[in-house]
Amino acid sequence: MTDSALPAQPARRDPAWAGRVFWMLAGAVILWPLLVVAEFKPWVLLSEDSLRPTLRFLADFFPPRLDAEFLGLVARETWRTVAIATAGLALALLLAIPLALAAVRTLSLSALAGRMARLPWVLRWIVRAVLVVLRSVPELIWALVFVRVVGLGPTAGVLAIALTYAGMLGKVYAEILESGDGQAATALMRNGAGRLQAFLYGLLPQNAAELTSYTVYRWECAIRSSAVLGFVGAGGLGQQMDNSMKMFSGSEVATLLLVFVALVALTDRLSAFLRRVLA
């Protein structure tokens, strides 16, 4: 057997170890001052002043409250949480779809000749700026604003989700449509079709699965957000959990946490199923 036919000996050490160690050290050097600025002190959780009340509060979680009256209240708040998320996403779609279509360069008639005209270019970037503003403000901040405007209740949560998710959906929709093959839409517009026709028959068919998948995922996120928004008075499971925590009722908090975990798990399974069906 010749030397060339002999099996190669395995490397005794990673040939890229020096680069890996360097980047790990560089990451630690960058991360350490950020942790100092953020005053990240996890050991405080183990101090006696923090550990004793925490253990006492957690001991109140058992057993969870499971009487019929409270479970009926939880069922109503769970349904309200889902309703807030669904209504908020529906309003977000009403804003996101036209804004996304206005932001897509492929659907610009003036761009067919090459460079986009000045006015459509300015309008396109104004629309993109609006999407940036909408998604840059977290839904929790919008909820605080709307609670002051419309008062406590689900309306504030619906409006908060609608504005923030309109910015998220509009941005991602526009990017999905622009990243796809725009030749069919361009050909339709060159032959006299309008922008809406070019979208419906040129862009939508090839991007429908990805658009649907992202929309279903955002609905799942909206359900999580609607529960969090309850802590600022927007209704749903979050508001009930806030009330229970203020009353130091650990048994009620345990029940609400179990229901919320089950709701998120069910939503995750449902969204995965819909993505498989619609893909």
Summary of the structure (lengths in Angstrom):
residues: 279
radius of gyration: 26.1
end to end distance: 53.9
largest distance: 85.8
contacts: 840
relative contact order: 0.13
helix: 81%
strand: 0%
